[in-house]
Amino acid sequence: MAEAEEKALSPAEKAKLAAAKKAEAAKKAGPVGEPLVDNGDGTITDPNSGFMWKKTDAWLDMKKFYTWFDHREYVDWVNKNKDKFGGYDNWRIPNKAEALTLFDKTGVKSLADKNGTSYPIDGIFAVGGASNTWITECSDEKIIRMDLKIGVDTAYPTPDVWSSMRLIRKEGEAAPAPAGKAPEPKADKPVAEAPAAAEQTAAAPAKAPSSGGAPKPIARRDFSSEERAAMLKRAKAHAAEVKARKG
């Protein structure tokens, strides 16, 4: 547009033109990458990072927000109902770096939240969700929430904070253990059979000296592997004998 024509514009038209120029400049300056892919099964694939995202967030799915302390309720629900979300059961909340891949710094991409307010993530996601998510940097001791409207993670001084969640998964990641259930322990070495009571007795208790003084402590004795095996064998034989007497 010629300079003379631009001067003839009204203030509102000039502002609109400036915004258009800014958006175009941001678009040119933005990183070049493949567009996100809607898989048609409730999931979105990012070919640039290899991440897969749920198309809907916790607010759209459940119409409620979650505190950090009960956020696993939603994660477990999604993994339990995996057939609704691509058939995968290893969905989890993202870390900060992963969440920021959703945030469009150029300001070109836009999605409407539950209040109809636009925020800068790809419009391929479902409209009407929330613009925040819990991230793995959060803990019981430090409450941190990611705001996708401004691309900033904020620490809060109180645990009474609510948030939605955007879940992510990666190919090959293990499914998270359900809340309240500890993962099965992995032993590097075979666990030895528990020793019998006879083996656990290191030494007979000391007798009090005739002078009436306190008994002297007896140093712990370490049995050899042959002695432990012999005691364990005797304990098993005794247990078998008792069982046979009881019929």
Stockholm file with secondary structure:
# STOCKHOLM 1.0

chainA/1-247         MAEAEEKALSPAEKAKLAAAKKAEAAKKAGPVGEPLVDNGDGTITDPNSGFMWKKTDAWLDMKKFYTWFDHREYVDWVNKNKDKFGGYDNWRIPNKAEALTLFDKTGVKSLADKNGTSYPIDGIFAVGGASNTWITECSDEKIIRMDLKIGVDTAYPTPDVWSSMRLIRKEGEAAPAPAGKAPEPKADKPVAEAPAAAEQTAAAPAKAPSSGGAPKPIARRDFSSEERAAMLKRAKAHAAEVKARKG
#=GR chainA/1-247 SS CCHHHHHTSCHHHHHHHHHHHHHHHHHHHSCCCCCCEECSSSEEECTTTCCEEESSCHHHHHSCCBCGGGHHHHHHHHHHTGGGTTTCCCCBCCCHHHHHTTSCTTSCCCEEBTTSCEESSCTTSCTTBCSEEECTTCCSSSEEEEETTTTEEEEESSSCCCBCCCCEECTTCCCCCCTTCCCCCCCSSCCCCCCCHHHHCCSCCCCCCTTCCCCCCCCCCCCCHHHHHHHHHHHHHHHHHHHHHTC
#=GC SS_cons         CCHHHHHTSCHHHHHHHHHHHHHHHHHHHSCCCCCCEECSSSEEECTTTCCEEESSCHHHHHSCCBCGGGHHHHHHHHHHTGGGTTTCCCCBCCCHHHHHTTSCTTSCCCEEBTTSCEESSCTTSCTTBCSEEECTTCCSSSEEEEETTTTEEEEESSSCCCBCCCCEECTTCCCCCCTTCCCCCCCSSCCCCCCCHHHHCCSCCCCCCTTCCCCCCCCCCCCCHHHHHHHHHHHHHHHHHHHHHTC
//
